[in-house]
Amino acid sequence: METVVEVPRVDVGRYTTTAQFLHWFTAVLTFTVLPLAWVMGSMKDNSPYRGLLFTLHKSVGLTILALAAMRVIWRAIYSPPPLRQFGPWEGKVVVASHWLLYFAMIAMPISGYLLSAAGGHAVTYFDLFTLPGLPKNEALSHAADWVHVAVAQWLVYALILHHLLGTAWHIAIRKDGALDRMLPQQTSV
């Protein structure tokens, strides 16, 4: 018979409302940008919607970059809540995985921009304005493609999976209220 280890729920500190909003908005956009990439990548070059999907993918990616920058600045100003319900090694994994997620949220849009701009393609933001271009540079475009598609994409998948599995572990197994840190305070009615 397997024993479930249930850690007593402690009064967890919560992230600020702004940090919570930035987190969940980034999550929604991340789960938007990934399917866009899969669909646009599998479309034929002459598909009438391919250009639209590329524009949406790039624009959502740039929005994620802006949110990631805001999140890093916000985190520098407002410290995250203490990791009371995490053991020492667990806390180190949590901190490292969060900084890797920030890195990925910054590296993916930048490498995507370099891939497009150095490849001679305009990068627009929802067709509202065009970002400054770069001189065509096949070597830079190829290197950015390698980072964006061959490396960072898989890092993003692994980090998201790790984040989701960690959350599920704390909800279903530990039952320690760790998710409460990223949720608004619940009030009794």
C-alpha positions in Angstrom: 0.0 0.0 0.0 1.4 3.3 -1.1 1.6 6.1 1.5 0.7 9.6 0.4 2.8 12.2 1.9 0.6 15.1 2.8 2.4 18.2 3.9 0.3 20.4 6.2 -0.9 23.5 4.4 0.8 26.6 5.6 -0.2 30.2 5.2 1.5 30.7 1.9 2.7 34.1 0.8 1.2 35.1 -2.5 2.6 36.8 -5.5 1.3 40.3 -6.0 -1.9 40.8 -8.1 0.3 42.3 -10.9 2.7 39.3 -10.8 -0.3 36.9 -10.9 -1.8 38.7 -13.9 1.5 38.8 -15.8 2.0 35.1 -15.1 -1.4 34.0 -16.3 -1.5 36.3 -19.3 2.0 35.0 -20.3 0.7 31.4 -19.9 -2.3 32.0 -22.1 -0.1 33.6 -24.8 2.4 30.8 -24.6 -0.4 28.2 -25.2 -1.4 30.4 -28.1 2.0 30.9 -29.8 2.9 27.2 -29.7 -0.1 25.9 -31.8 0.4 28.8 -34.2 3.9 27.7 -34.7 2.9 24.1 -35.3 0.2 25.0 -37.8 2.1 27.6 -39.7 5.2 25.3 -39.9 3.1 22.5 -41.5 1.4 24.7 -44.1 2.4 24.9 -47.7 4.3 28.0 -48.7 1.5 29.1 -51.0 -1.3 28.8 -48.4 -3.3 31.9 -48.2 -3.3 32.0 -44.4 0.4 31.2 -43.9 1.4 34.9 -43.8 -1.4 35.7 -41.3 -0.3 32.9 -39.0 3.4 34.0 -39.2 2.3 37.6 -38.3 0.2 36.4 -35.4 3.0 34.1 -34.2 5.6 36.8 -34.3 3.3 39.4 -32.7 2.3 37.1 -29.9 6.0 36.2 -29.4 6.9 39.9 -29.2 4.1 40.4 -26.6 5.6 37.5 -24.6 9.0 39.2 -24.8 7.5 42.5 -23.4 5.6 40.6 -20.7 8.8 38.7 -19.7 10.7 42.0 -19.5 7.9 43.4 -17.3 8.0 40.3 -15.1 11.7 40.5 -14.6 11.5 44.2 -13.6 8.5 43.5 -11.4 10.3 40.6 -9.7 13.3 42.8 -9.1 11.1 45.4 -7.4 8.8 43.0 -5.5 10.4 39.9 -4.2 8.5 36.7 -4.7 6.8 35.1 -1.6 9.1 32.8 0.5 9.3 29.2 -0.5 8.1 27.9 2.9 6.4 24.7 1.7 9.5 23.7 -0.4 12.5 21.8 0.9 16.0 23.2 0.3 16.7 21.2 -2.9 13.1 21.8 -4.1 13.5 25.5 -3.6 16.6 25.5 -5.7 14.9 23.7 -8.5 11.9 26.1 -8.3 14.2 29.1 -8.5 16.4 27.7 -11.3 13.4 26.5 -13.4 11.7 30.0 -13.1 14.9 31.8 -14.3 15.2 29.3 -17.1 11.6 30.1 -18.1 12.4 33.8 -18.1 15.4 33.1 -20.2 13.4 31.1 -22.7 10.6 33.8 -22.8 13.3 36.3 -23.8 15.5 34.1 -26.0 12.7 32.7 -28.1 11.3 36.0 -29.4 14.8 37.5 -29.9 16.0 34.5 -31.8 12.7 34.5 -33.8 13.2 38.2 -34.7 16.8 37.6 -35.7 15.7 34.5 -37.8 13.2 36.7 -39.7 14.9 40.0 -39.9 18.3 38.6 -40.9 16.5 36.3 -43.3 15.2 39.4 -45.2 11.6 39.2 -43.8 9.8 42.1 -42.2 8.7 41.7 -38.6 5.4 43.5 -38.0 3.5 43.7 -34.8 -0.1 42.7 -35.6 0.4 44.7 -38.8 0.3 47.9 -36.8 3.9 48.8 -37.2 7.1 47.2 -38.5 10.1 46.6 -36.3 13.4 47.9 -37.6 15.0 45.5 -40.0 18.4 44.1 -40.3 20.7 43.7 -43.3 20.2 40.3 -44.8 22.7 37.9 -43.2 22.2 34.2 -44.0 24.7 33.1 -41.3 22.9 35.0 -38.6 19.5 33.9 -39.8 20.7 30.2 -39.8 22.2 30.5 -36.3 18.9 32.1 -35.0 16.9 29.4 -36.7 19.1 26.8 -34.9 18.5 28.5 -31.6 14.8 29.1 -32.1 13.8 25.8 -33.6 16.4 23.2 -32.8 17.3 24.2 -29.2 15.1 26.7 -27.4 11.8 25.2 -28.6 12.6 21.9 -26.9 13.8 23.8 -23.8 10.4 25.6 -23.7 8.6 22.3 -24.0 10.6 20.7 -21.2 10.3 23.7 -18.9 6.5 23.9 -19.4 6.2 20.2 -18.8 8.3 20.5 -15.7 6.2 23.5 -14.5 2.9 21.7 -15.1 4.1 18.4 -13.5 5.5 20.3 -10.5 2.1 22.1 -10.1 0.2 18.8 -10.4 2.6 17.2 -7.8 1.8 20.0 -5.3 -1.9 19.8 -5.9 -2.5 16.1 -6.1 0.3 14.6 -4.0 1.7 17.1 -1.5 -1.6 19.1 -1.2 0.5 21.9 0.3 -1.2 25.0 -1.2 1.8 25.9 -3.5 -0.6 26.8 -6.3 -2.3 29.3 -4.0 0.9 31.5 -4.3 -0.2 32.3 -7.9 -3.9 32.6 -7.3 -6.0 35.5 -5.9 -6.9 35.3 -2.2 -10.1 33.4 -1.9 -12.8 34.9 0.4 -15.7 33.1 2.1 -19.2 34.1 1.0 
